[in-house]
Amino acid sequence: MDGLGGTAAAIVLIVLVIFVIIVLVRSVRIIPQARAGVVERLGKYQRTLNPGLTILIPFVDRLLPLLDLREQVVSFPPQPVITEDNLVVSIDTVVYFQVTDPRAATYEIANYIQAVEQLTTTTLRNVVGGLNLEEALTSRDQINGQLRGVLDEATGRWGIRVSRVELKAIDPPHSIQDSMEKQMRAERDRRAAILTAEGTKQSQILTAEGQRQAAILAAEGDAKAAILRADGEAQAIQKVFDAIHKGNPDQKLLAYQYLQTLPKIAEGSSNKLWIIPSEVGEALKGIGGALGGNNSDSPVAGLFDGSSKSPEPVATGEPTRPTE
């Protein structure tokens, strides 16, 4: 009997230990960071547990599944949407939301993720349905803003804050994509032709401007060179004139210089006939007088004597032709 009593006592003790362990496990809970727990006492909401250690009443309090308080990203599958111009486009959406009130997220909506998805789909169809295809493709920011405003207002009573809504992709029908590609290709070709024409125009303008500037510079250079040459010739003539006047030449020197110039006048094959002015006679008579002692029989004096006949043309070795 003592053995049976000891065995029963041991069993009871083991049961009590197990019960105590179960009570401790159910009464002590640790809530991780960025999580929240809703506690129900006898089936009724009692409180919301924050991160840390908490004590529950075993078999009386019940802890519901923990809620994630971090911002969540949910990508919804493509949804067919009809635009204003009756084209069906497929739109992928991405929603960023965060649970701000665990109690409302638990009791105000059964499945808040599914609710956000359905609300996003219906709102997207309403917004895109009032736009044509081109506006839908180029107005993503406007569509995102409208979606976010509607979703944030509707999900506020669910304890959810929608922070951002993005359109991941807008896929028009394949036939429309081909037409858009052809249109874009034609637009690119047009822009390329315009840019080429503008480049050619600018090149021609720059070339003409360069040629004009070069012609202006060349004309200015020629003008300055002509001015410098004229100034040089003027200075040379002035120096010769001053030198002659300083030297005070007499009649004999002038006649001698003229005689030295006569052969140069006769140079060239085109000089068939040349005339000596009568004024040279007086100068040559002075030279003849100086050389021949004022001899009236001198050939030079006789040739240019005022009483003699008019001077005959001097031949240069070729037949003389009458002057016209």
TORTI-780796 format. One record per residue (C-alpha): x, y, z. Coordinates in pm, whole numbers, plus 50000, padded with zeros to 5 digits. Example, Ala and Ser with C-alpha at 12.3 -4.5 7.8 and 13.67 -1.06 7.14 Angstrom:
// residues 2
+-------+-------+-------+
:     u :     v :     w :
+-------+-------+-------+
: 51230 : 49550 : 50780 :
: 51367 : 49894 : 50714 :
+-------+-------+-------+
END
This chain:
// residues 324
+-------+-------+-------+
:     u :     v :     w :
+-------+-------+-------+
: 50000 : 50000 : 50000 :
: 50280 : 50235 : 50079 :
: 50425 : 50171 : 49731 :
: 50095 : 50249 : 49562 :
: 50053 : 50565 : 49767 :
: 50403 : 50682 : 49677 :
: 50342 : 50620 : 49308 :
: 50015 : 50814 : 49317 :
: 50182 : 51103 : 49497 :
: 50459 : 51108 : 49237 :
: 50206 : 51115 : 48953 :
: 50016 : 51398 : 49115 :
: 50336 : 51589 : 49166 :
: 50436 : 51545 : 48802 :
: 50094 : 51662 : 48691 :
: 50119 : 51968 : 48909 :
: 50462 : 52050 : 48769 :
: 50333 : 52017 : 48415 :
: 50034 : 52234 : 48498 :
: 50255 : 52501 : 48650 :
: 50476 : 52498 : 48341 :
: 50175 : 52534 : 48114 :
: 50039 : 52819 : 48326 :
: 50371 : 52998 : 48316 :
: 50400 : 52953 : 47942 :
: 50051 : 53087 : 47880 :
: 50083 : 53373 : 48126 :
: 50423 : 53511 : 48023 :
: 50451 : 53653 : 47672 :
: 50724 : 53853 : 47499 :
: 50619 : 54091 : 47221 :
: 50897 : 54163 : 46965 :
: 50981 : 54512 : 46843 :
: 50757 : 54656 : 46567 :
: 50486 : 54408 : 46659 :
: 50159 : 54451 : 46846 :
: 49921 : 54204 : 47007 :
: 49552 : 54225 : 47086 :
: 49439 : 54058 : 47410 :
: 49083 : 53930 : 47456 :
: 48952 : 53848 : 47803 :
: 48669 : 53599 : 47797 :
: 48614 : 53677 : 47428 :
: 48608 : 54057 : 47466 :
: 48876 : 54306 : 47369 :
: 49083 : 54384 : 47675 :
: 49400 : 54570 : 47567 :
: 49673 : 54603 : 47305 :
: 50017 : 54471 : 47397 :
: 50323 : 54678 : 47311 :
: 50673 : 54535 : 47255 :
: 50826 : 54386 : 47572 :
: 50740 : 54138 : 47848 :
: 50377 : 54104 : 47957 :
: 50177 : 53881 : 48192 :
: 49845 : 53725 : 48094 :
: 49587 : 53542 : 48302 :
: 49596 : 53182 : 48192 :
: 49276 : 53036 : 48045 :
: 49112 : 53378 : 48076 :
: 49314 : 53603 : 47845 :
: 49373 : 53506 : 47485 :
: 49645 : 53669 : 47268 :
: 49549 : 53706 : 46903 :
: 49811 : 53670 : 46626 :
: 50062 : 53954 : 46633 :
: 50031 : 54239 : 46385 :
: 50329 : 54382 : 46195 :
: 50356 : 54759 : 46250 :
: 50622 : 54813 : 45983 :
: 50540 : 54962 : 45644 :
: 50440 : 54685 : 45411 :
: 50467 : 54662 : 45034 :
: 50208 : 54464 : 44842 :
: 50223 : 54414 : 44465 :
: 49888 : 54334 : 44311 :
: 49853 : 54132 : 43987 :
: 49775 : 54312 : 43658 :
: 49421 : 54441 : 43630 :
: 49240 : 54508 : 43299 :
: 49121 : 54869 : 43283 :
: 48919 : 55036 : 43006 :
: 49028 : 55387 : 42915 :
: 48806 : 55672 : 42796 :
: 48882 : 55588 : 42430 :
: 48766 : 55227 : 42483 :
: 49107 : 55063 : 42494 :
: 49181 : 54784 : 42741 :
: 49512 : 54828 : 42922 :
: 49670 : 54607 : 43185 :
: 49796 : 54794 : 43492 :
: 50014 : 54660 : 43775 :
: 49997 : 54846 : 44106 :
: 50215 : 54854 : 44415 :
: 50072 : 54979 : 44745 :
: 50275 : 55091 : 45048 :
: 50073 : 55087 : 45371 :
: 50123 : 55062 : 45746 :
: 49907 : 54945 : 46037 :
: 49861 : 55235 : 46277 :
: 49579 : 55100 : 46497 :
: 49601 : 54727 : 46577 :
: 49255 : 54722 : 46736 :
: 49084 : 54873 : 46429 :
: 49284 : 54651 : 46194 :
: 49164 : 54349 : 46390 :
: 48798 : 54429 : 46445 :
: 48703 : 54677 : 46169 :
: 48806 : 54462 : 45870 :
: 48839 : 54088 : 45829 :
: 49134 : 54089 : 45584 :
: 49284 : 54434 : 45533 :
: 49528 : 54322 : 45262 :
: 49248 : 54184 : 45047 :
: 49042 : 54494 : 45120 :
: 49325 : 54722 : 45007 :
: 49367 : 54519 : 44688 :
: 49000 : 54537 : 44595 :
: 48975 : 54904 : 44680 :
: 49285 : 54976 : 44471 :
: 49139 : 54792 : 44171 :
: 48805 : 54973 : 44180 :
: 48961 : 55313 : 44238 :
: 49209 : 55255 : 43958 :
: 48931 : 55173 : 43713 :
: 48742 : 55487 : 43811 :
: 49048 : 55711 : 43771 :
: 49185 : 55561 : 43447 :
: 48836 : 55533 : 43299 :
: 48824 : 55913 : 43272 :
: 49154 : 55935 : 43079 :
: 49249 : 55839 : 42727 :
: 49545 : 55616 : 42654 :
: 49794 : 55895 : 42599 :
: 49690 : 56072 : 42920 :
: 49705 : 55745 : 43114 :
: 50060 : 55681 : 42991 :
: 50183 : 56034 : 43069 :
: 49988 : 56112 : 43389 :
: 50124 : 55855 : 43632 :
: 50187 : 56108 : 43907 :
: 49831 : 56236 : 43880 :
: 49689 : 55882 : 43893 :
: 49912 : 55791 : 44188 :
: 49800 : 56099 : 44380 :
: 49430 : 56028 : 44322 :
: 49468 : 55663 : 44419 :
: 49653 : 55749 : 44737 :
: 49397 : 56008 : 44841 :
: 49101 : 55771 : 44795 :
: 49276 : 55473 : 44959 :
: 49405 : 55671 : 45255 :
: 49061 : 55814 : 45322 :
: 48888 : 55475 : 45299 :
: 49144 : 55277 : 45498 :
: 49177 : 55530 : 45778 :
: 48887 : 55378 : 45973 :
: 49052 : 55036 : 45934 :
: 49358 : 55152 : 46127 :
: 49571 : 55151 : 45809 :
: 49760 : 55440 : 45654 :
: 49836 : 55420 : 45282 :
: 50159 : 55613 : 45228 :
: 50216 : 55556 : 44858 :
: 50062 : 55400 : 44548 :
: 50268 : 55336 : 44235 :
: 50175 : 55212 : 43889 :
: 50437 : 54952 : 43812 :
: 50341 : 54897 : 43448 :
: 50079 : 55008 : 43197 :
: 50059 : 54764 : 42907 :
: 49838 : 54864 : 42613 :
: 49730 : 54605 : 42350 :
: 49997 : 54476 : 42110 :
: 49837 : 54644 : 41810 :
: 49845 : 54976 : 41991 :
: 50206 : 54915 : 42091 :
: 50301 : 54859 : 41726 :
: 50123 : 55179 : 41623 :
: 50294 : 55371 : 41901 :
: 50633 : 55235 : 41800 :
: 50573 : 55342 : 41438 :
: 50462 : 55684 : 41554 :
: 50765 : 55725 : 41776 :
: 50994 : 55607 : 41497 :
: 50840 : 55861 : 41257 :
: 50874 : 56132 : 41521 :
: 51240 : 56045 : 41577 :
: 51303 : 56048 : 41201 :
: 51134 : 56389 : 41176 :
: 51344 : 56527 : 41460 :
: 51658 : 56383 : 41304 :
: 51575 : 56547 : 40969 :
: 51506 : 56878 : 41142 :
: 51833 : 56858 : 41334 :
: 52022 : 56771 : 41016 :
: 51866 : 57064 : 40831 :
: 51940 : 57296 : 41121 :
: 52299 : 57175 : 41127 :
: 52338 : 57228 : 40751 :
: 52183 : 57573 : 40781 :
: 52411 : 57671 : 41066 :
: 52711 : 57533 : 40878 :
: 52627 : 57735 : 40567 :
: 52565 : 58046 : 40773 :
: 52896 : 58006 : 40953 :
: 53076 : 57939 : 40623 :
: 52924 : 58248 : 40461 :
: 53004 : 58453 : 40769 :
: 53362 : 58329 : 40762 :
: 53396 : 58410 : 40392 :
: 53249 : 58756 : 40449 :
: 53485 : 58821 : 40738 :
: 53778 : 58694 : 40530 :
: 53680 : 58920 : 40238 :
: 53645 : 59216 : 40473 :
: 53982 : 59146 : 40631 :
: 54144 : 59098 : 40288 :
: 53993 : 59427 : 40163 :
: 54107 : 59605 : 40477 :
: 54455 : 59455 : 40430 :
: 54468 : 59564 : 40066 :
: 54349 : 59913 : 40158 :
: 54610 : 59946 : 40431 :
: 54879 : 59810 : 40197 :
: 54779 : 60057 : 39925 :
: 54783 : 60340 : 40177 :
: 55126 : 60234 : 40300 :
: 55256 : 60207 : 39942 :
: 55114 : 60548 : 39855 :
: 55265 : 60695 : 40170 :
: 55600 : 60537 : 40082 :
: 55591 : 60668 : 39725 :
: 55487 : 61010 : 39849 :
: 55773 : 61015 : 40096 :
: 56015 : 60898 : 39825 :
: 55896 : 61166 : 39582 :
: 55919 : 61424 : 39858 :
: 56273 : 61315 : 39940 :
: 56375 : 61327 : 39575 :
: 56212 : 61667 : 39537 :
: 56388 : 61795 : 39848 :
: 56720 : 61651 : 39733 :
: 56687 : 61815 : 39391 :
: 56608 : 62150 : 39539 :
: 56890 : 62119 : 39791 :
: 57134 : 62032 : 39513 :
: 57016 : 62333 : 39303 :
: 57089 : 62164 : 38964 :
: 57172 : 62378 : 38662 :
: 57062 : 62343 : 38299 :
: 57354 : 62122 : 38208 :
: 57285 : 61862 : 38476 :
: 56921 : 61838 : 38380 :
: 57010 : 61794 : 38013 :
: 57259 : 61523 : 38104 :
: 57003 : 61337 : 38313 :
: 56754 : 61358 : 38027 :
: 57004 : 61210 : 37785 :
: 57057 : 60920 : 38024 :
: 56681 : 60862 : 38031 :
: 56640 : 60851 : 37652 :
: 56772 : 60495 : 37609 :
: 56525 : 60368 : 37865 :
: 56242 : 60527 : 37670 :
: 56352 : 60338 : 37358 :
: 56357 : 60000 : 37535 :
: 56092 : 59745 : 37445 :
: 55973 : 59600 : 37118 :
: 55657 : 59814 : 37117 :
: 55849 : 60145 : 37096 :
: 55867 : 60204 : 36716 :
: 55872 : 60582 : 36723 :
: 55928 : 60840 : 36992 :
: 55939 : 61222 : 36982 :
: 56183 : 61444 : 37163 :
: 56023 : 61760 : 37301 :
: 56154 : 62090 : 37159 :
: 56224 : 62219 : 37508 :
: 56518 : 61983 : 37531 :
: 56698 : 62171 : 37259 :
: 56785 : 62463 : 37476 :
: 56928 : 62231 : 37736 :
: 57133 : 62040 : 37480 :
: 57267 : 62362 : 37328 :
: 57405 : 62439 : 37669 :
: 57576 : 62101 : 37679 :
: 57706 : 62148 : 37327 :
: 57842 : 62487 : 37417 :
: 58014 : 62343 : 37718 :
: 58164 : 62057 : 37523 :
: 58237 : 62233 : 37191 :
: 58322 : 62578 : 37314 :
: 57998 : 62735 : 37192 :
: 58051 : 62598 : 36843 :
: 57750 : 62661 : 36626 :
: 57863 : 62385 : 36391 :
: 57823 : 62123 : 36659 :
: 57591 : 61844 : 36550 :
: 57397 : 61864 : 36869 :
: 57356 : 62240 : 36848 :
: 57261 : 62227 : 36484 :
: 57011 : 61952 : 36551 :
: 56822 : 62143 : 36817 :
: 56882 : 62499 : 36692 :
: 56572 : 62705 : 36691 :
: 56648 : 62836 : 36338 :
: 56670 : 62492 : 36192 :
: 56386 : 62288 : 36061 :
: 56159 : 62085 : 36276 :
: 56332 : 61785 : 36428 :
: 56315 : 61466 : 36233 :
: 56198 : 61151 : 36406 :
: 56481 : 60943 : 36541 :
: 56475 : 60587 : 36415 :
: 56533 : 60303 : 36653 :
: 56646 : 60049 : 36396 :
: 56302 : 59957 : 36255 :
: 56085 : 60115 : 35985 :
: 55896 : 60415 : 36094 :
: 55519 : 60408 : 36077 :
: 55308 : 60716 : 36060 :
: 55140 : 60813 : 36378 :
: 54765 : 60806 : 36389 :
+-------+-------+-------+
END
